[in-house]
Structures are given as C-alpha cells and as structure tokens.
C-alpha cells in the first residue's frame, strides 16, 4: 500500500489563525476604500455592504476622502450612514450635516436625485430648511435683501434663498444646497415641487422629531435600542444561576445587520468575510478567555452567528452608555471594557470547581467554547457585569457604614491608595485601579479577570479595616473637626488620625481622649520614634506596645490580612511625629492681651494717679 503523503509540518514559530480570526482579517481589509474600489465590480461590491458597514468605511477613510466610494452607494446605505453620523442625541448636528451636504453635492446629478428620492422625506426637508428659505411665488414675493443667494427653480414656482453658513461658518458658499435642488429638478421635477410644497407646511422642529423617530426604528434593528431598553444589558443577575444549556449558536434565526430582515443563519456563505468596527476586531486578536473561546469555533454558521451577536451587543452597550458611533475615543474605550467583561464572564464560567466529597458526582469543567456556544452573549455579558457589581457593592456598603461620613466639614478619611481604589470602583461603570497591579502603575483599566476582582475586594477590605481600627483607637467623629481645626481637609486621613492617637497612647493617655498634640509633646515623642537622622528606631518594647494597641483596636470580625496590612502601614509611617496632628504654637505677638477693666468714672471724678 502506498504511503499517504504527509502535510508539510508547520514551523514552531508560526501561530495558526482560528477560523473566526481568519474571517475577520479579510473583513477588515474589505473595509478599506481602496480594496473596494479595486474589486472587479466596485459598484456591486459597495452596494452589497450593509448600511452600517458603509458608514464604517467612510468614517475610517474620512468622509471627504471617500467621495468615490459614496458615488456607488444606494439611498438606503446613505440613509443608515446619515443615521450614524449626523445626530447628537435627538438633534441633528449642524456641523456634520454641513459636511455631508458638501460631499453629497459632489456626486453626479443623477445620483443626487436618486439619493434624495430614497431618503426620509422629513430628513431631506430638514436639510433644506437648515440651509435655505423657500418662497412660494404664488403667495409671496422674495425679499429685496436676501440672507444669501436667490435660486429660482426651473418651473418658476419657487425662489430659494440659500443661506451661507449651513454648518457653522458664515463664509461658506451656498453652492451645495443649490446643486442638490438643481439635480433633483433635472431628474424628477414633480417630486421636487411636491417636496418644496410639503416642506413649507411643516415646522423644522416637527421635521426633526419625525425624522428622529424613523431613525430610531432603523437603529433599533441594528441593536441601538431605546436608552431605557438598552440599560437592561447592565441589569445584574445571579452568576451562579447561569448554566450551559440548550445550544444558542446555529439554532436560531439571526437579524440581518443591514435592513432589519430575518434571515436563516444556514444561508450564510461559508468563508464569507466578517466585517466590524476596527475597535471591535482588535481585542479579538488577543489572548483573553473570550478571544480563545471564539477562536475554537470552526463551523461557519456558528462563527457568523457569534459575530452577529457580538456586533448587536456592542451596539446595545453603545446605546446604554449614550455613546455616538462617530465618537472614536469613547467607542474604543467602551468596546475595550466590553471585551474585558466578556473575558471575566468566560473565566468565571470555566473556573476550576472545588473537589466534590467522596462518592459525590464530579462536576464537569466547561471549556470556553462550550460557554460561547450555549450562553447567549447578552446574558454572558451580564454575568461579567454582575461580578463587577459585587465589588462595587462592597465599596458602597463601606461608604454607607462609614462612621465618619457625617463629619462637618466633610473629610474623606481614606488614605491616598484607598481613596483611589474607592473612586475607581464606586462609580456607575467601575474600573480597575492599576496601582493594585504588580508592579503598580498609574491610571485605570477595565476589570478583566477574577484576580482583578480579588485584588480590588482585598483593597476595599483594607480601607474598611483602617476606618474600623481608627474607631477602635478612640477617634470619634465629633473629635475630628476640633482636633483638625485650621487644617486643609485633603491633609487629613485615617493614617494621620491613627498616628496621632498612637502618639497620645505612647504619652500615657487613655483611648477615650483624642486631641491634637502640643509642640512640647512632639519633642517627647522624638525620643520614642526618631533618631538624629529622622529615621524610625522603634525600640522592641515600644514596637510591642504599639502592636498591642493596634491589635486591641481591631474588631474581631475583620479579616486578618486587612488588619495586618493596615498595622504594617501605620507602624512604618509613625516617624517623624510631624506626620501627626500638632497644635500650632501661639506666639506672644499673636496672643491677645487681656487688660483689667477700669472702674466707671463719674463726670467729676478725676483720673487716679497710678503708683
């Protein structure tokens, strides 16, 4: 029997691409304008793009640099691209609308007419009312002094006063609006007349409101649902209740991303390139748990379904955070957080389970690809959100139970590291403070692993232990303001107060009294704490005494690790005593002089002579 030829071995330094990433790569290239224009049939290649994909092509290449691509676009594609780009909330952005007017006016007249006839008539009317004033010659005469340039329509029924400064600059020429109207009259004069008559009868605010309603429906088909509906994606659930059950990928019809029609996933062409925003594709090339799970998919239908679900989830999260698709920096930041949250959820679902008791049925450990196949992507995202929410709940519980929260004036008694952790975790969308990394770094990043959650939870426990031990040292809320009178609030924290309380105990005072130290007492503490080089020299007896004071101040319910970290931090910072609260010494010149009150003299009483 002849031997079967063996495939050539793959070099050890070459990493094979997964099926998902292999389809994302061509999709990214196909998004480039030059690749589209270099196709065998550019018009067909561009017309085949969904509307949101056309927007990404135009946006990444630059709208003014993509006139050749836009010239092949259909009216439906242009409509979706306008939906993405010209709206700020529920209002049309005048600057971006003006840029689109300039670009659309550069197209051939027949293309302009086809676009205007296929766009929402309310949006076209809004374009006209924002840039021109329409005069019906059967009812009124045009002004003698127009705001811009007068454009009489070919049928002599209307005169359009095309105003300059359509998108913010008073020096702009009114050419784009005039060219759009001229192209529309040349190819469909009847539609142009009906359009102008209808626009005159509507208020601009009504046109904008109606246009926004149509736009909201189309955006909802792409996943950009209403803000309050989109917030459902951040509703927390019980992570332990999420189980791998019935298959999700490849079993249900999915939404076509272009026009809202439902198509069967099996109809997707095998090997078809997947397109998405670059900010969405880039994290999938990393080595996170979710990226590895997606890389394990091999079936084209599963890959297409996962991709459609991922794009829909991204759009839903953008809607929930009120981030416009054209805001590149915010989109990139939000999508990085989305991928990190999915990484966290996949790691949780595939975490090693504790060993079952003897004789009990062992629980099968899941693989990431099993999770991606069987758990809907929005639900998987909510698992990650809920895990992060538990850490945020710890921070909020600490703030609610803070015995010093009622201080007047308000003092944030968390020490700098604890304050940075609390500020990062206790916000609407918590982030991970990178000072908890090993080695520590500046800034913040999204939570992306169970280790991140553990480190943040431990840091919050340390912050809580510091406040509880401070209370155990005898520092009461009502004593803080008098002791810190005249100090800047940002200079007062739990460490300063604790060191002061320890200094008072070293001087022999009880735990029931807390006050600022006198300058003379600081000199006494120098004998306990510092030498001539201003370095800590706690004697063994003094160190044992301070340790016993701190141990007695720690409630029994506190975690030992948190107490040990706080004790080490406070003992290491005891010297010099100037880090404690010290009462300012009063100089003789500043001390008021008390004068004896003179007896009241009558009108005839002379001044007594003083001996």
Helices and strands as residue ranges (DSSP letters): H 19-30, H 33-37, H 42-47, H 51-61, G 63-65, H 67-70, H 75-85, E 87-88, E 91-92, H 94-104, H 109-118, H 121-131, E 132-136, E 149-152, E 158-162, H 175-187, H 189-200, H 204-221, H 227-230, G 231-234, G 239-241, E 254-255, E 262-263, G 265-267, H 278-282, G 283-285, H 289-295, H 300-320, H 328-349, H 368-374, H 377-400, H 416-425, E 432-433, G 434-436, E 444-445, H 450-472, H 477-483, G 489-491, H 494-506, H 519-529, H 540-553, H 560-572, G 577-579
